[in-house]
Amino acid sequence: MGQLLDDAGIGGFVYEYEIFDGDRLIARADIAFPEQTVAIECDSKKWHLNGHSFEADRRRQNRATISGWTVLQFTWKTYKESPASIVNDVYNAMRMKLAQK
């Protein structure tokens, strides 16, 4: 995913970024833009389509959203079949966050 963003000219991201609410770790984003508070999750059926992950993923996303983060979720299928849509969504989320500041 990082290479896709780099190739599109979208830099400044961090891998495996830990999001905190005070001292409490509330999420670890696959990719994040900390300055803009935009997080990206890359979900595959293999790792996220089970009872534990299905529940934990939603709790984690809700906590990050409540803390002011925009969380974008993409599937492996979308990454393989429609990478331009990912670039577009990330670009628009970043633009929206910058406009809010």
URNORCOR-V431561 format. One record per backbone hydrogen bond with DSSP energy under -1.0 kcal/mol. NH is the residue of the N-H (numbers start at 1). CO is the residue of the C=O. If there is no record, write none. Layout:
((NH & CO) (NH & CO))
//
This chain:
((5 & 1) (6 & 2) (7 & 3) (8 & 4) (9 & 6) (10 & 5) (14 & 32) (16 & 30) (17 & 29) (19 & 27) (21 & 24) (24 & 21) (26 & 19) (27 & 19) (29 & 17) (31 & 40) (32 & 14) (33 & 38) (37 & 33) (38 & 33) (39 & 70) (40 & 31) (41 & 72) (43 & 74) (48 & 44) (49 & 45) (54 & 50) (55 & 51) (56 & 52) (57 & 53) (59 & 55) (60 & 56) (61 & 57) (62 & 58) (63 & 59) (64 & 60) (65 & 61) (66 & 62) (67 & 63) (68 & 65) (69 & 64) (70 & 37) (72 & 39) (74 & 41) (76 & 43) (79 & 75) (80 & 76) (81 & 77) (82 & 78) (85 & 82) (86 & 82) (87 & 83) (88 & 84) (89 & 85) (90 & 86) (91 & 87) (92 & 88) (93 & 89) (94 & 90) (95 & 91) (96 & 92) (97 & 93) (98 & 94) (99 & 95) (100 & 96))
//
